[in-house]
Amino acid sequence: MYAIVDIAGQQFKVEKGQSVFVHRLAGEEGSSVAFDKVLLFADDNGINVNKLKNASVTATILGHLKGDKKIVFKKKRRKGYEKKNGHRQSFTKIQIEEITA
């Protein structure tokens, strides 16, 4: 059984017990979150796309962390212009607890 769910603007294929890194979510570690925007649901009976009004995915927040550092370097030749910036994206690790349709 799996589902394709929209979490914070991104689509993820999730199964029960799976851990996923998503964009930063509001909530404390150990708290439960529910996602109602289920786009597809598949089980032994087949794939359901249209009848998903009651479908939801429940997950537990395992922790908040930051990703690897990305370096942004800008330069214009012969102008003496150089600019260096870094960025670390904030992520939340969640574990899928239940998929209901």
Backbone hydrogen bonds, N-H to C=O, Kabsch-Sander energy under -0.5 kcal/mol:
donor,donor_aa,acceptor,acceptor_aa,energy
2,Y,42,A,-2.0
3,A,14,V,-2.2
4,I,40,L,-2.2
5,V,3,A,-0.6
5,V,12,F,-2.5
6,D,37,K,-2.5
7,I,5,V,-0.7
7,I,10,Q,-3.1
8,A,6,D,-0.5
10,Q,7,I,-1.7
12,F,5,V,-2.5
14,V,3,A,-3.0
14,V,12,F,-0.7
16,K,1,M,-0.5
17,G,96,I,-2.6
18,Q,15,E,-1.7
20,V,94,I,-2.8
22,V,20,V,-0.6
22,V,92,T,-2.6
24,R,90,S,-1.3
30,G,61,I,-3.1
31,S,28,E,-1.7
33,V,59,A,-2.9
35,F,57,V,-3.0
36,D,34,A,-0.5
38,V,36,D,-1.8
39,L,4,I,-2.8
39,L,37,K,-0.5
40,L,4,I,-1.5
41,F,48,N,-2.3
42,A,2,Y,-2.8
43,D,46,G,-2.2
46,G,43,D,-1.1
48,N,41,F,-3.6
52,L,50,N,-1.2
56,S,100,T,-2.3
57,V,35,F,-2.3
58,T,98,E,-2.8
59,A,33,V,-3.0
60,T,95,Q,-2.4
61,I,31,S,-2.5
62,L,60,T,-0.5
62,L,93,K,-3.1
63,G,93,K,-1.3
65,L,91,F,-2.3
67,G,89,Q,-3.0
70,K,87,H,-2.8
72,V,85,N,-3.5
73,F,71,I,-0.6
74,K,83,K,-3.0
76,K,81,Y,-1.8
79,K,76,K,-1.4
80,G,76,K,-0.5
81,Y,76,K,-0.8
82,E,80,G,-0.6
83,K,74,K,-2.6
85,N,72,V,-3.0
87,H,70,K,-1.9
89,Q,68,D,-0.5
91,F,65,L,-3.4
92,T,22,V,-2.7
93,K,63,G,-2.9
94,I,20,V,-2.8
94,I,92,T,-0.6
95,Q,60,T,-2.4
96,I,18,Q,-2.8
97,E,58,T,-2.6
98,E,58,T,-1.8
100,T,56,S,-2.6
